Amino acid sequence: MKRIFSNAVYPLAVGLCLRLLFVLKFPASSGDTILYEQIAANWLKHHVYGMNVNGAIMPVDLRMPGYPAFLAVVYALTGRTRESARLWVMLAQIAGDLLGCLVIAKLARLLASSSEQDNSRGERVQSVALWLAALCPFMANYTAVPLTEVFASLWTGLACCVFAVALLRVKRPEFLVRGSHMPLRRNAEYTALAAGVITGLGTLFRPEAPLLLAAAAVVFGVLFFSARAMLRWFWVSLAMVLGCLLVLSPWALRNIATLGETQFLAPKYSNLPGELIPYGFMAWEKTWLFRVSDCYLVSWKLNEEAIDVDEIPARAFDSPAQKQRVAAILDPYNEDLTLTKEEDDAFAQIARERRERHPLRTHLWIPAARAVTLWFSPRIELLPISGHVFPLAYMREEDPVDQESTILLFLLNVFYVGLGAWGAARLWRSNASVRPLVGFLILFMLLRTAFLITLETPEPRYTLVCFPALIAMGAQLFAGKRSDRERPEGLRI
């Protein structure tokens, strides 16, 4: 039994079966899937990174090029494109996700074995983390849909590993060095440069990946400030940024040459040239919208489908009169399915009134509700499950399997989040040398959450890139007691 638990082959085999189950039984797609596939096909066949607009291929920068490049490689290898290639895309994503599980296990071992003196604890934690990652249904689920989550999580986990080594090398330059000829006093700078490069590769898939750099810069700053070496903090931060920019420079040069704009990332709003950005409409949404189910009713219908005012949740209106005003704006919109500048300005006026009437609701309660929803959603939006639990008796009679599946996935999500929080707290208390690593991972998750709650459509899948850190910290609960030789001098008995 111990051999099965400690051998990496077994959790990877179980993880493979779980992911094949999702791919073969519950394959899915989304609006972004169509866009990625279109860009990849045009890039491969016509050598234009663009989408089809009015019968012509228009160069765009709506999405970062990493995932379309992955799709184009799969298309080239299989001779298939778009829908006919989706199975091959998903199978490749399974391989990427299992590789990500190994990266998570390595991150967990780095957290547990910062002293390099007690390998047994590190091996045990690594095995637990690998099992937790392989069995995680939320990570496995997203191998069955052509989206960026698999590779975003993989690169984030790998970047966290390298950042962890860089942080440990601030005080211990020899950490994990074997026969290197590099000057040890600069090991943190070299490792930070590598971490910046990996973060840049992750940014090619998700444009908010540089939040890793911000979190690392803060923690490096605390370490170097306590050591009175702020000049080294400058060089380490510069190395991280340069490493990231080195990877993103070809994309920026392409945007300058093709689109005439200096753009290292994708634009915040996915708009085509000359297309109206609905600032007022989004401002109104931010005064009430916090669930992804609301996006299906309102946000993702904009300029595509009619919006029924009676389907909008009641919390979107402060009074019956305000609901009538919204209905009056939507009436002409529903005729041509195009939001005009005047209609958007009318939504902006309603948003201002709602903010002034209840400022805490807009600036505190709705963002807090978004954060809770992002972290504790059962993440079933791509599964054939309604997600309806209440009223309990009615749903039990109507569809008990649906209700039970929703509750089970919700509890599993709570388990993973709770395990990560508990592991982080225990690690912080038990091992002072690893606190910079824990602080870095927690700060990254906080920064990412703060960013996500500002989005017009807060989707729970965007928090999946935090799961490598959650699982790695949660696995620390199974490390057992620290050996006597690993304790600080003052704690040895």
C-alpha positions as CSV (number, residue, x, y, z in Angstrom):
1,M,0.0,0.0,0.0
2,K,2.8,2.4,0.8
3,R,4.4,1.6,-2.5
4,I,1.2,2.5,-4.3
5,F,0.9,5.8,-2.4
6,S,4.5,6.9,-3.0
7,N,5.0,5.8,-6.6
8,A,4.1,8.6,-9.0
9,V,2.8,6.2,-11.6
10,Y,-0.3,5.4,-9.7
11,P,-1.7,9.0,-9.1
12,L,-0.8,9.9,-12.7
13,A,-2.7,6.8,-14.0
14,V,-5.7,7.7,-11.9
15,G,-5.5,11.3,-13.0
16,L,-5.4,10.1,-16.6
17,C,-8.5,8.1,-16.2
18,L,-10.4,11.0,-14.6
19,R,-9.4,13.4,-17.3
20,L,-10.3,10.9,-20.0
21,L,-13.7,10.5,-18.4
22,F,-14.3,14.3,-18.7
23,V,-13.0,14.4,-22.3
24,L,-15.0,11.4,-23.5
25,K,-18.2,12.0,-21.6
26,F,-18.4,15.7,-20.9
27,P,-16.6,17.6,-23.7
28,A,-17.5,21.2,-23.8
29,S,-16.8,24.5,-25.6
30,S,-17.4,28.2,-24.9
31,G,-17.6,31.5,-26.8
32,D,-13.8,31.9,-26.3
33,T,-13.3,28.5,-27.8
34,I,-14.7,29.6,-31.2
35,L,-12.5,32.7,-31.1
36,Y,-9.3,30.8,-30.3
37,E,-10.0,28.2,-33.0
38,Q,-10.7,30.9,-35.6
39,I,-7.5,32.8,-34.9
40,A,-5.4,29.6,-34.9
41,A,-6.9,28.3,-38.2
42,N,-6.3,31.7,-39.9
43,W,-2.8,31.9,-38.4
44,L,-1.9,28.4,-39.8
45,K,-3.6,28.6,-43.2
46,H,-3.3,32.3,-44.1
47,H,-0.4,33.3,-41.8
48,V,-2.5,36.1,-40.3
49,Y,-3.2,36.3,-36.6
50,G,-6.7,37.5,-37.0
51,M,-10.4,36.7,-37.1
52,N,-13.1,36.7,-39.8
53,V,-14.9,40.0,-40.0
54,N,-17.4,40.7,-42.8
55,G,-15.9,38.0,-45.0
56,A,-12.3,39.2,-44.6
57,I,-9.5,38.3,-42.2
58,M,-8.8,41.2,-39.8
59,P,-5.6,41.2,-37.7
60,V,-6.4,41.4,-34.0
61,D,-4.9,41.4,-30.6
62,L,-8.0,40.4,-28.7
63,R,-6.3,37.3,-27.2
64,M,-2.7,36.5,-26.3
65,P,-1.0,34.3,-28.8
66,G,0.0,31.3,-26.6
67,Y,-3.1,29.3,-26.8
68,P,-3.7,29.9,-30.6
69,A,-0.1,28.8,-31.1
70,F,-0.8,25.6,-29.2
71,L,-3.9,25.0,-31.3
72,A,-2.1,25.7,-34.6
73,V,0.6,23.1,-33.6
74,V,-2.1,20.5,-33.0
75,Y,-3.8,21.4,-36.2
76,A,-0.5,21.1,-38.2
77,L,0.3,17.7,-36.6
78,T,-3.2,16.2,-37.0
79,G,-4.2,17.8,-40.3
80,R,-7.5,18.8,-38.7
81,T,-8.9,22.1,-37.6
82,R,-11.5,23.6,-35.3
83,E,-14.3,21.1,-34.2
84,S,-12.7,18.1,-36.0
85,A,-9.5,18.6,-34.0
86,R,-11.0,19.2,-30.6
87,L,-10.5,15.6,-29.4
88,W,-6.8,15.9,-30.2
89,V,-6.6,19.2,-28.5
90,M,-8.2,17.8,-25.4
91,L,-5.8,14.8,-25.3
92,A,-2.9,17.2,-25.6
93,Q,-4.3,19.2,-22.7
94,I,-4.5,16.0,-20.6
95,A,-0.8,15.6,-21.1
96,G,-0.2,19.2,-20.1
97,D,-2.4,19.0,-17.0
98,L,-0.7,15.8,-15.8
99,L,2.6,17.6,-16.3
100,G,1.1,20.4,-14.2
101,C,0.3,17.9,-11.4
102,L,4.0,17.0,-11.3
103,V,4.9,20.7,-11.1
104,I,2.5,21.1,-8.1
105,A,4.1,18.2,-6.4
106,K,7.5,19.8,-6.9
107,L,6.2,23.1,-5.4
108,A,4.9,21.2,-2.4
109,R,8.3,19.6,-1.9
110,L,10.0,22.9,-2.1
111,L,7.7,24.2,0.6
112,A,8.4,21.2,2.8
113,S,12.1,20.7,2.3
114,S,13.5,24.2,2.4
115,S,16.3,23.0,4.7
116,E,17.3,20.0,2.4
117,Q,18.1,18.1,5.6
118,D,15.0,15.9,5.9
119,N,14.1,14.3,2.6
120,S,11.4,12.0,4.1
121,R,9.1,14.9,4.8
122,G,9.6,16.3,1.4
123,E,8.9,13.0,-0.3
124,R,5.7,12.4,1.7
125,V,4.4,15.9,0.9
126,Q,5.3,15.5,-2.7
127,S,3.3,12.3,-2.9
128,V,0.2,13.8,-1.2
129,A,0.3,16.9,-3.5
130,L,0.5,14.7,-6.6
131,W,-2.5,12.7,-5.5
132,L,-4.5,15.9,-4.6
133,A,-3.7,17.4,-8.0
134,A,-4.4,14.3,-10.0
135,L,-7.8,13.8,-8.3
136,C,-8.8,17.5,-8.4
137,P,-12.0,17.5,-10.5
138,F,-11.9,21.2,-11.2
139,M,-8.5,21.0,-12.9
140,A,-9.4,17.8,-14.7
141,N,-12.7,19.3,-15.9
142,Y,-10.9,22.0,-17.9
143,T,-8.9,19.5,-20.0
144,A,-12.3,18.8,-21.7
145,V,-12.7,22.3,-23.1
146,P,-10.5,24.2,-25.5
147,L,-9.6,27.1,-23.2
148,T,-6.4,28.4,-21.6
149,E,-6.9,27.1,-18.0
150,V,-4.7,24.0,-18.3
151,F,-1.6,25.9,-19.6
152,A,-2.2,29.0,-17.4
153,S,-2.1,26.7,-14.4
154,L,0.9,24.8,-15.6
155,W,3.0,28.0,-16.2
156,T,1.8,29.5,-13.0
157,G,2.8,26.5,-11.0
158,L,6.2,26.3,-12.7
159,A,6.8,30.1,-12.1
160,C,5.9,29.6,-8.4
161,C,8.5,26.8,-8.2
162,V,11.3,29.0,-9.6
163,F,10.2,32.0,-7.5
164,A,10.3,29.8,-4.4
165,V,13.9,28.8,-5.2
166,A,14.8,32.5,-5.8
167,L,13.3,33.6,-2.5
168,L,15.2,30.9,-0.6
169,R,18.4,31.8,-2.3
170,V,18.3,35.4,-0.9
171,K,19.5,34.1,2.4
172,R,20.9,30.7,1.2
173,P,22.6,31.2,-2.2
174,E,23.7,27.6,-2.3
175,F,20.1,26.2,-2.1
176,L,19.7,23.5,-4.7
177,V,23.1,24.3,-6.3
178,R,25.1,21.4,-7.6
179,G,28.5,22.1,-9.1
180,S,27.5,25.5,-10.5
181,H,30.2,27.9,-11.6
182,M,27.9,30.9,-11.2
183,P,28.9,33.3,-8.5
184,L,26.7,32.2,-5.6
185,R,26.1,35.7,-4.3
186,R,24.1,36.4,-7.5
187,N,22.1,33.2,-7.5
188,A,18.8,35.0,-6.5
189,E,19.2,37.4,-9.5
190,Y,19.8,34.6,-12.0
191,T,16.9,32.6,-10.6
192,A,14.6,35.7,-10.7
193,L,15.5,36.2,-14.3
194,A,14.4,32.6,-15.1
195,A,11.2,33.1,-13.1
196,G,10.5,36.2,-15.2
197,V,11.0,34.3,-18.4
198,I,8.6,31.6,-17.2
199,T,6.1,34.3,-16.2
200,G,6.4,35.7,-19.7
201,L,5.5,32.4,-21.2
202,G,2.5,32.2,-18.9
203,T,1.5,35.7,-20.0
204,L,1.3,34.4,-23.6
205,F,-1.7,32.4,-22.3
206,R,-3.2,34.7,-19.7
207,P,-2.4,38.4,-19.7
208,E,-2.7,38.8,-15.9
209,A,0.2,36.4,-15.2
210,P,2.5,39.4,-14.4
211,L,0.7,39.6,-11.1
212,L,3.3,37.0,-10.0
213,L,6.0,39.6,-10.6
214,A,4.2,42.1,-8.4
215,A,3.8,39.6,-5.5
216,A,7.4,38.5,-5.8
217,A,8.7,42.0,-5.9
218,V,6.9,42.8,-2.6
219,V,8.3,39.8,-0.9
220,F,11.8,40.3,-2.2
221,G,11.5,43.9,-1.0
222,V,10.8,42.8,2.5
223,L,13.7,40.3,2.5
224,F,16.2,42.8,1.1
225,F,15.0,45.6,3.3
226,S,15.6,43.5,6.4
227,A,19.0,42.7,5.1
228,R,19.7,46.4,4.2
229,A,20.4,45.5,0.6
230,M,17.8,47.5,-1.4
231,L,20.2,47.8,-4.4
232,R,20.0,44.0,-4.8
233,W,16.2,44.3,-4.6
234,F,16.4,46.7,-7.6
235,W,18.5,44.2,-9.6
236,V,16.3,41.2,-8.7
237,S,13.2,43.1,-9.7
238,L,14.8,44.4,-12.9
239,A,15.8,40.8,-13.8
240,M,12.2,39.6,-13.3
241,V,10.8,42.3,-15.5
242,L,13.4,41.9,-18.2
243,G,12.9,38.2,-18.3
244,C,9.1,38.7,-18.8
245,L,9.6,41.4,-21.4
246,L,12.1,39.3,-23.3
247,V,9.3,36.8,-24.0
248,L,6.6,39.4,-24.7
249,S,8.7,41.5,-27.0
250,P,7.9,39.6,-30.3
251,W,4.2,40.0,-29.5
252,A,4.6,43.7,-28.9
253,L,6.6,44.2,-32.0
254,R,4.0,42.3,-34.0
255,N,1.3,44.7,-32.6
256,I,3.4,47.7,-33.5
257,A,4.0,46.5,-37.0
258,T,0.5,45.2,-37.8
259,L,-1.8,47.3,-35.7
260,G,0.2,50.4,-35.1
261,E,0.0,50.2,-31.3
262,T,2.4,49.3,-28.5
263,Q,0.6,46.5,-26.8
264,F,2.5,43.9,-24.7
265,L,-0.7,42.3,-23.4
266,A,-4.2,41.8,-24.8
267,P,-6.6,44.8,-24.4
268,K,-8.7,44.8,-21.3
269,Y,-11.9,44.9,-23.4
270,S,-12.3,42.5,-26.3
271,N,-13.4,45.2,-28.8
272,L,-12.6,45.5,-32.5
273,P,-11.4,48.8,-33.9
274,G,-14.2,51.3,-33.9
275,E,-16.4,49.2,-31.8
276,L,-18.2,50.8,-28.8
277,I,-16.9,49.9,-25.4
278,P,-19.9,49.8,-23.1
279,Y,-18.4,51.5,-20.1
280,G,-21.8,52.7,-18.8
281,F,-23.4,49.3,-19.2
282,M,-20.5,47.6,-17.4
283,A,-20.6,50.2,-14.6
284,W,-24.3,49.4,-14.1
285,E,-23.5,45.7,-13.9
286,K,-20.8,46.3,-11.3
287,T,-23.5,47.6,-8.9
288,W,-25.3,44.3,-8.8
289,L,-23.7,41.4,-10.7
290,F,-21.6,38.9,-8.8
291,R,-22.6,35.5,-10.1
292,V,-21.6,33.9,-13.3
293,S,-25.2,32.8,-13.9
294,D,-26.1,36.5,-14.2
295,C,-23.6,36.8,-17.1
296,Y,-25.6,34.4,-19.2
297,L,-28.7,36.5,-18.6
298,V,-27.2,39.9,-19.4
299,S,-23.5,40.3,-20.0
300,W,-23.0,37.7,-22.7
301,K,-26.2,38.6,-24.5
302,L,-25.0,42.1,-25.2
303,N,-24.9,42.9,-28.9
304,E,-25.8,39.2,-29.6
305,E,-29.3,38.6,-28.2
306,A,-32.3,40.4,-26.8
307,I,-32.1,41.1,-23.0
308,D,-35.4,40.5,-21.1
309,V,-35.7,42.9,-18.2
310,D,-37.8,40.4,-16.3
311,E,-34.9,37.9,-16.3
312,I,-32.6,40.4,-14.7
313,P,-32.3,39.8,-10.9
314,A,-34.3,42.1,-8.7
315,R,-31.1,43.4,-7.0
316,A,-30.3,45.2,-10.2
317,F,-33.0,47.8,-9.5
318,D,-33.5,50.1,-6.5
319,S,-37.1,50.7,-7.3
320,P,-39.9,49.8,-9.8
321,A,-39.3,53.2,-11.5
322,Q,-35.6,52.3,-12.0
323,K,-36.6,49.0,-13.5
324,Q,-38.9,50.8,-15.9
325,R,-36.0,53.1,-16.9
326,V,-33.9,50.0,-17.7
327,A,-36.7,48.5,-19.7
328,A,-37.1,51.8,-21.7
329,I,-33.4,51.6,-22.6
330,L,-33.6,47.9,-23.6
331,D,-36.6,48.3,-25.8
332,P,-34.8,50.1,-28.7
333,Y,-31.7,47.9,-28.1
334,N,-33.7,44.7,-28.5
335,E,-34.9,45.9,-31.9
336,D,-31.5,46.0,-33.5
337,L,-29.3,44.2,-30.9
338,T,-26.7,47.0,-30.9
339,L,-26.1,49.1,-27.9
340,T,-25.8,52.8,-28.9
341,K,-23.7,55.5,-27.2
342,E,-26.9,57.1,-26.0
343,E,-28.2,53.9,-24.4
344,D,-24.8,53.3,-22.8
345,D,-24.8,56.8,-21.4
346,A,-28.3,56.1,-19.9
347,F,-26.9,53.0,-18.1
348,A,-24.0,55.1,-16.9
349,Q,-26.4,57.6,-15.3
350,I,-28.3,54.8,-13.5
351,A,-25.0,53.3,-12.3
352,R,-24.0,56.7,-10.8
353,E,-27.3,57.0,-9.0
354,R,-27.0,53.5,-7.6
355,R,-23.4,54.2,-6.4
356,E,-24.4,57.5,-4.7
357,R,-27.4,55.9,-3.1
358,H,-25.5,52.8,-1.7
359,P,-21.7,53.4,-2.0
360,L,-20.9,50.5,0.3
361,R,-22.9,48.1,-1.9
362,T,-20.9,49.0,-5.0
363,H,-17.5,49.3,-3.5
364,L,-17.6,46.7,-0.7
365,W,-20.5,44.3,-0.7
366,I,-20.7,43.4,-4.4
367,P,-16.8,43.0,-4.7
368,A,-16.9,40.8,-1.5
369,A,-19.7,38.7,-2.9
370,R,-17.8,38.4,-6.2
371,A,-14.7,37.1,-4.3
372,V,-16.7,34.6,-2.3
373,T,-18.4,33.4,-5.5
374,L,-15.1,33.1,-7.4
375,W,-13.6,30.9,-4.7
376,F,-16.5,28.9,-3.5
377,S,-18.4,28.2,-6.7
378,P,-18.9,24.5,-7.5
379,R,-17.4,25.2,-10.9
380,I,-20.0,23.3,-12.9
381,E,-20.7,25.9,-15.7
382,L,-19.2,23.5,-18.3
383,L,-20.9,20.4,-17.0
384,P,-24.4,19.2,-17.8
385,I,-25.6,20.2,-14.3
386,S,-28.0,22.9,-13.6
387,G,-26.4,23.9,-10.3
388,H,-29.8,24.3,-8.6
389,V,-30.0,23.0,-5.0
390,F,-32.9,25.1,-3.5
391,P,-35.7,24.6,-2.7
392,L,-34.3,21.4,-1.3
393,A,-37.4,19.2,-1.4
394,Y,-38.5,20.4,-4.9
395,M,-35.1,19.8,-6.4
396,R,-34.7,16.5,-4.6
397,E,-37.9,15.4,-6.3
398,E,-37.2,17.1,-9.7
399,D,-33.6,15.9,-10.2
400,P,-31.9,14.3,-7.3
401,V,-28.7,13.4,-9.3
402,D,-28.3,17.0,-10.3
403,Q,-28.7,18.3,-6.8
404,E,-26.4,15.7,-5.3
405,S,-23.7,16.4,-7.9
406,T,-23.9,20.1,-7.3
407,I,-23.6,19.7,-3.5
408,L,-20.7,17.2,-3.9
409,L,-18.7,19.5,-6.1
410,F,-19.4,22.4,-3.8
411,L,-18.1,20.5,-0.8
412,L,-15.0,19.3,-2.8
413,N,-14.2,22.9,-3.7
414,V,-14.6,23.9,0.0
415,F,-12.3,21.0,0.9
416,Y,-9.5,22.2,-1.5
417,V,-9.7,25.8,-0.5
418,G,-9.9,25.0,3.2
419,L,-7.0,22.5,3.0
420,G,-4.9,25.2,1.3
421,A,-5.7,27.8,3.9
422,W,-5.1,25.4,6.8
423,G,-1.8,24.2,5.3
424,A,-0.6,27.8,4.8
425,A,-1.4,28.7,8.4
426,R,0.4,25.6,9.8
427,L,3.4,26.1,7.6
428,W,3.7,29.8,8.6
429,R,3.6,28.8,12.3
430,S,5.9,25.8,12.1
431,N,8.8,27.0,9.8
432,A,10.1,30.6,9.9
433,S,12.5,29.9,7.0
434,V,9.6,29.2,4.6
435,R,7.5,32.2,5.5
436,P,8.7,34.2,2.5
437,L,7.4,31.5,0.2
438,V,4.1,31.2,1.9
439,G,3.7,35.0,1.9
440,F,4.5,35.1,-1.8
441,L,1.8,32.5,-2.7
442,I,-0.8,34.1,-0.4
443,L,-0.1,37.6,-1.8
444,F,-0.3,36.3,-5.4
445,M,-3.7,34.8,-4.7
446,L,-4.9,38.0,-3.0
447,L,-3.7,40.2,-5.9
448,R,-5.3,37.9,-8.4
449,T,-8.6,37.9,-6.5
450,A,-8.5,41.7,-6.2
451,F,-8.0,41.9,-10.0
452,L,-10.7,39.4,-10.8
453,I,-13.4,41.2,-8.9
454,T,-12.9,44.2,-11.1
455,L,-13.8,42.3,-14.2
456,E,-17.2,42.8,-15.9
457,T,-17.7,39.0,-16.0
458,P,-16.1,37.4,-12.9
459,E,-15.8,33.7,-13.9
460,P,-14.8,31.1,-11.3
461,R,-12.5,29.4,-13.8
462,Y,-10.1,32.3,-13.5
463,T,-9.2,31.2,-10.0
464,L,-8.0,27.8,-11.2
465,V,-4.4,29.2,-11.7
466,C,-4.3,29.5,-7.8
467,F,-4.9,25.8,-7.3
468,P,-1.3,24.8,-7.7
469,A,-0.5,27.1,-4.7
470,L,-3.5,25.9,-2.8
471,I,-2.7,22.2,-3.3
472,A,1.0,22.6,-2.6
473,M,0.2,24.4,0.7
474,G,-2.6,22.0,1.6
475,A,-0.3,19.0,1.2
476,Q,1.9,20.4,4.1
477,L,-0.7,19.1,6.5
478,F,0.5,15.6,5.8
479,A,4.2,16.3,6.3
480,G,4.3,14.9,9.9
481,K,6.5,16.3,12.6
482,R,9.8,18.0,11.8
483,S,12.8,16.1,12.7
484,D,15.0,17.2,15.6
485,R,17.9,18.2,13.3
486,E,15.5,20.4,11.3
487,R,14.5,22.5,14.2
488,P,16.1,25.9,14.9
489,E,18.8,25.8,17.5
490,G,16.6,27.2,20.2
491,L,14.0,24.5,19.7
492,R,16.1,21.4,19.8
493,I,15.7,19.2,22.8
